[in-house]
């Protein structure tokens, strides 16, 4: 349920819409839609023309405060545009999201014969104002970090307005916005429902060939991808890609105008990126992964150029590649896992630069992958690179730098440098135990894949215990069999304890088991 503040915003929107509806009791919703949309253009800048621009607002959720002022113009020819306009001070790519995903020139073309009488125009304008107010309230929630509340507001708005304005293309857009937020929460099934409703509504009003329909196909295709329904996703994404002028167009999309397609390179790049991800999900060797890298990087650069670095769409695309990468680490062979990690580092580097924190964290994860697979020299080199980059952002006592020293200590323990391992791991163990007692998860926990408050810190402290036990095994090598057996038994118990805590299949548990087996063989 929405909070009191959110509910208050919603009821303010509802009362606004009811006032507008009472003035236009006999107007046809479906009959006036093309005229109103053509006049308004669903633009995020006041008085903007209805060009074939895609929905930059819904696709670029940057963190900027919204300005609630908008100018008014008395001219009858622009009244709908003014009624629908959002703050003119914000560039459309900066606006978080509004009821606009580019009702394009094909919508404008239907305006001439749509019978947009004054009554119908007033009703449509009132609904537009109401939905913009609702979206503004949702934007505030997103910018405050409360995505659940934002989704709740949109859902309550849909539940309220759909009975009042059935078959409305604007509500199809609201479904589209809800789908986008749900995708960001990784709720693929729910997002697919809203995206499907949005697609059917848009197709009914604008036809199968419009750029706007292409946007809806794209959103549903992404939702199917998140659900893991790769065949469904591929079909939808290919159709959208064709509408956007990306080639391999389906017969239904072949009539999309070249001008319309060329005006939306961002959507074309997004569709291309997810088509690459579908192909990536089917790769079974490193060569296949590497073959997709140039296309993935080109599409991601185009997304960044179209929507900006803070774009929600760009973040979502990177998150989905990260999800595939980490899934591959659990299932694929070493070469495929390494190729996926290196590919992800390349995408991050293109997006935020080689010295960014996100790139350093990804390098740390690659070092951990190398460590768990007994590639110790590579692991040491990569974790040192990560630490060097992180020092530009954080002091030495920061969680992430402690985590790098911790990983280096585990590498030293596996290599047999028991003195360095003992020094590094004693310090990191103490740090993580203190962090677990303090409560909320920090950066180290996120990088290590921790499960919640303190659990990731505890996991790292347990791993440090394993490293210290490995160091003791190395230190007593060549001494009495009893001492060696005691050290090995201690190591075995630590490995089993970590397995119980985070699962036997966890990469760190498997790596520790591998090193325990190697030390057991050495002792014999």
N, C-alpha and C positions, 0 to 999 in steps of 0.2 A: 504494500500500500504506500501511496505517496505520503510524504510528511505534510503537516499542516500548511507549511509555506507553499509546498508544491500543489496541494489541493486548492489553496486560495488562488494561486495563479490559474489553475485549470478552470475554476468556477468563474473567474473574471473573463476568461476566454469564452466560456459557454454563454454567459449573459450577453456578451458582445455579439456572438453569432445569432442568438435568439432575436435580438433587436433587428438585425439585418434581415432575418428570415420573415419577420412579421410584416415588413414593408413590401415583400414580393411574394405574397402567398400563392399567386397563380402562375408563377414563372416556371418554365421547364428547365430543370437542371441540365439534362443532357443536351438540350437544344442550344443553350447559351454557352456551353463549355468552350467550343473552339473559338468563338468570338472573344470571350473574356480572356482566354489564355493567349490568343494572338495579340490582343491589345496590351495585356500585362507583360507578356514575355517571361513571366516568372523570374525576373532579373533581380540581382542583388544590389544593383546601383540605380538610383532614382532616374526615371526617364530613359532608361536604356532601351535600345532597339531590340527587336526579336530576331537576333542573328542566330546562326546555327551553333551556338556555343553550348557545350555540355554543362552538366551541373557542377561547376567548380566548387560551389558552396558545400554541397553534401559530400564532396570528395576531398575536402581540405580542411580538416577539423583543427585549425591552428588555435593556439591559446591566446586569444585577444578578447578583451572585454568588449561587449556590444554597446553601441550608442543607440538609444531608443528614439532619437529625433529623426523626423523625415519631413521634407518640404511638401507643401500642397500646391497644386496648380488647378485653377478653376476651369480650364479649357475642357470641353466635353470630349474632345478627341484623346486627351491624356489622362482623364480621371481614373480609369482602371489601372493605368500604369502607376500613377501616384499612389493609389490605394494599395497596390501590391508591393510598392518599393520598400526596400530595406535601407539602412543608413548609407547615404551616398559617400560618406567619408571613408568607408572601408572598401578596399579593392575586392572584387568578387572572389578572388582566390584566397583572400584572408578571412572572409566571412565564414563562420563555423559551418552552419548549414541552415538553409531556409527552405521554404516550399519552392524549390527551383532546381530542376535538373535539366534546364535548357529546353523548355517547350519551344521547339525550334521553328524554322521557317515553314515546315510543313504544317505546324499548328497555326501559324500566322496565316498561311494560305487558306485555311478553312474558315477564317474569320469573316471573310467577305460575304459568304452565303449562309452564315449560321444563324441569322436572325437575332443578333445581340441587342434586344430592346433595352430600354432604360431600366425596366424592372428587373430583368434577368441580370443586367450588368451590376445593379446594386446588390443583388443577392450574391453573385459570384465574388464581388469585391468584399462584401462583408465576411464571407467564408475565408477569403484570402487573408484579410486582416486578422481574423480569429486564429487561423493556423499559424500565421507569423508570430503572433503573441505567444501561442503555445510553444512554438519552436524556440523563441527567445528564452522562455522559461527552461526548456530542456538544455539549451546552450549553457545557461548559468550553472546548471547542475553538472554538466560535463566539465566545465572550466573549474568547478569546485572539487572535481575528482569523484563525483558521485554518479557513476554511470548507471547504476541500478535505478536511481531516482529519475534520471533522464529518460530511461526506457519506460519506466512506470508512467511518467507524464504523457509520453506519446501514445502508449496503449490506452490510457484513460481517455485521451482525446479521440482516438479512433472509436472506442466504444460509445462515446457520446455523440460524435458527429455522423457516423455512418448511418444510423437510423434517420437522421434529419436531412442528410444530403446523400441519398443512395446513388450509386453509379457515378460518383464524382471523381474526375481525374486528379483533383487536388488531394483527395484522400488516398488515391493511389500513390501519390508522392510521399504522403506521410507514412504509408506502409514501407516505402523504399527507405526512408530515413530510419525507421525502426529496425529494418533489416541490417542497415549499416552498423548501427550501434550494437546489435546483437552479435554480429560477426566479430566485432572488436572484443566481445566477451567470450568468443569461441563457442557460441550457442548456435551451432549450424542448423539444427532441425527447426528451431523457432524462427531463425532468420530466413530459412527457405520458405516457410509458410508465408511470411510477410512479403518476401520478394516475389513469390508466386502470385499472390493477390495483386500486387503492384503491376506485374507483367500483364496479367489478364485485363486489368482495368485500362492500362495504357494502350494495349493492342486494340481493345474495343473502340477507343476514342480516336486513335491516330493511325491505326493500321499496323500491319506486320513489318512494313518497310521503313518506318520512321527512325530517325536517330534516337528519339526518346525511347522507342521500343528496344533499340539496341542497348541503351543504358540498363533497362530492366532485365534484358537477357543476361547482360554481364553480371548484374548483382545476383541473380538467381544462380548463374554458373559458379560464382565464387562461393555461394552458400552450399551448393552441391559438392564443391571441392572440399570445403571444410568438413562436410559430413563424410567424406571419403568415398562418395559416389562418383568415381572418376569418369565412367562412361557418360553419365548424364551431364556432368560438368563439361566434358569435352564438346559434346554436341551443342550445348548452349553457348559456350565460349566461341566456338567456331562461327556460329551464326552471328553473334555480336561482332566478332572480328571482321566478318565480311561486310556488315553494315557500316562499320567505321572505315572501310576502304583498305582493309589489311590483306586482301586477297583471299582466295578460296571461299568466296562468298556463296552462301546457299541460294537457291533460286528465289526464295522469299525475300532475300535482302539485296538482290541484284539491281533493284530499281532505286536504291538509295542514291541521292545525287552526289557526284564527286565533290562539289563545293561543300556540302554538308559533312561528308566524311572527312575531308581534309581540315575542316575547322575544329575537329575534335581529336587531336593527336594523343591527348592524355588517356582517353578511354581506349583508343586503339592500343596504346602501350600497355595498359592494364590488362586488356584481354589477351594480348600476346604474352605477357608475363605469366599469367595463369595457365595458358596453354603450354608454356614451357614447363611449368610446375607439374602439370599432368604428365607430361613426357618424363620428367625427372622422377616422378613416383614409380615409374615402370623400369627405371634403369637398374641393371643388375651387375654392371661392371664400371670401373673407373673411367674407361674410355667414353662410355655413354654420358656420364656425368659431365666430363670435361667438354664434350661436343656441344652441350647446351649452354655453356658459360658465356660465350660471346652474345648470344641472343638475350639471355637473362640480364646481362649487364647493360645492353643497349636499351632494353625496355625499361629497366629501372631508372636509367639516366633520363629517359624521356618522361617518366612519371615525375621525377624530381623537378624537371624543367617546367612541366605543365602545372604542377600543383604546389611546389615549394617543399622545403625540407621538413616543415612542421605538419605536412599533410597527413590526415588520418589514413588516407588510402595508401600512401607510401609506407607508413608504419605497419598497416595491415599486411601489405605485400611482403615486407621483410619478416614479419612474424610468421607468416605461413611458410616461407622458405626455411626459417629456423625450425619450425615444427617438423618439416620433412627431414631436415638435417639430423635432428636429435632422434627421430624415429629410425633413421638409417644407421645411426651409431649402435643402436640396440640390436638391429636385425642383419645388417650387411657385414660383408667381410671387411678386413682392415683397409684394403685399398679403396673401397667405395666410401667408407666412413671418412677416411682422410681427404678424398676428393671433395666430398660434400662440405666438410669443414673449411677447406681452403677456398671453395667456391663462395661460401657464406662470408668469409673474411673479405674476399674480393668485393662482394656486393656492398658490405658495410663500408669498406674503404672508399668506394665510388660515391657513397651517399654522404658520409660524414667526415672523410679524410683519414689518412693513415695513422694519425696520432690521437684520434678520438678515444674516449674511454670505452665505448662500445666495441671498438676494434680490439683494444687491449683485453677486454673480458673474453672476447671470442678466442683470442690467442691463448689465454689461460686455459680455456676449455679444450683447445687442441692439444696443449701440453699435457693436460690430464688424460686425454685419450691416448696420447703416445705413451705416457707412463703406464697406464693400465694394460697396454699391449706390448710392454717390454721394449719400447723404442726409446731407451733412456737418454741417449745423446741428443736425439731430436727434441725430446721433452725438455731437457735442460736448456737448450738453445732458445726454444720458443717461450718458455716461462721467463727467461731473462729479458727477452724482447718485450713481453707484456709488462714486466715490472718497470722497465725503463720508460715506457710510455705513461704508465700510471703515476710515476713520480712527478710528471708535469702537472698532474691534477690534484694529488693528495700528499699529505705528510706521511712519513715512514710508518707511523702507528695506525694508519687507516686500515680498515678491514681488508681491503683488496690487496694492499701490499703485504700485509701479514699472510694472506692466503697464498700469494706468490712464494713467499719464503717457506711457508708450510709445504707447498708442492715441491719446492727444491729440496727440502729436507727429506721428503718421501723418496725422491729420486736418488739422493745421496745414500739413503738406507738400502735401496735396491741395488745400487752400484757397489756397496761394501764400504763406503766412507762413513764408518760408524761415528766418528768424532763430530764431523760436520752435521750429520743427521741428528745426533743427540742434542747438539746446541740449538739447531733451528727448530726442532720439533718440541723440545721442552718449552721454548718461548711461545710457539704457536698454540700448543695445548693449553697453556695457562690463559692466553688471550681468549680462546674460544670458550673455555669453561666460564670465564668471567662474563663473556657476551651472552651465554645461555642463561646465566642467572639474572642478567639485566632485563631480559624479556624479548622485545620485538626483533624480528629478523632484520639483518642488515645486508650490506652489499655482498659480503662474503657468502652469506647464506644463499642469496639469490644466484650467485655465480656457481655455487656448489650444488644447486638443485635442492636446497633445504625445503622442508615440508611445512614450515610455520614457525611460530614464535619459539625460538630457542632450539628447535629440533635440528636445524641445519648446523648450528654451532656445536651441538652435542655430537652430531655425526662426524664433524671435522675433528673434534677432540678425541673421539673413538679411533678415527683413522690415525691420529698422531700416536695413540697408544700402540697401534699396530706397527707404525714406523719405529717407535722406540724399542719395541720387542724385536723387530728385525735387526736393529742396531746392536742389541744385546747378543743376538745369535752370532753376528759377525765378530763381536768383541771377544766372545769365548771360544771362537774357532781355534782348534788345535789344543784346547785344554781338555780336562777330564770328560769322558763320555757322559757322566752324570750332569755336569754343568750344561753341556750341549743339549741333553734331553730336556732339562728343566727349562732352558730358554725356548726351545721349540714348542714345548707344551704351553708355555705362556703365550707364544705367538698364535698357536692354534686356537686358544680360548678367545683371544682378542678378535681374530678373524670371524669366529663363530658368533661372537657378540655383535659385531657390526652387521653380519648377515641377518641376525634376528631383528636388528633395529631397522634396517632399510631394505632388506630382501636379498636373497641369495643371487638373484639375477642382476643386481646393480653392478655397474661397471667397476666401481671401486672395490667391491667385494670380490669380483672375479679377478681383478688385478692382484689383490692381496693374497687370494688363494693360490694364484700362479707363483707368486714369490715364496709363499710358504712351502709349496711343493719343491721348488728349486733348492731352497735351503735344506729341506729334509734329505734330498738326494746328496747334497754336498756333505752333510754330516755323516752319511753312511760311507 
